[in-house]
Amino acid sequence: DMYVRFNMRYGNGLPEQYFSDAREDTRRMTAASFAHMILENQRFRMPAGLGHVQVPSLVVAGQHELAIMRQSARDLAATLPAAKGYLVSFSKRGVEEHAWNLHRPELFNAVTRAWLTDQPLPSGLLPLK
């Protein structure tokens, strides 16, 4: 339980209310599946042809997330021709902003609703530069 809580707080930024689910998921994970997940995460590259996708896309990262996450969001927004990129900023803890949909569901829902209905996005987002 201590490892799960540590990972939730410092690795994934999951709120405490998700502890039982995270504990169960951790218990089900095998060493092989964990190694596969880490390896695939490190292997990721932008898929070929992504620059031809014309679908409007919203890319959001946390302002205080690790630099590699913010750079990945910039790269994705720059690759997708119809993408708009933003940073969410509500916490100095990058892991909380990484899981911003769980920490600030009202903001996530408002952003999603505005994006899907072609309305102005709510305040709380900064342009991704």
Beta strands, then each sheet from edge to edge (+ up, - down):
strand 1: 57-62
strand 2: 83-88
strand 3: 125-127
sheet 1: 1+ 2+ 3-
end
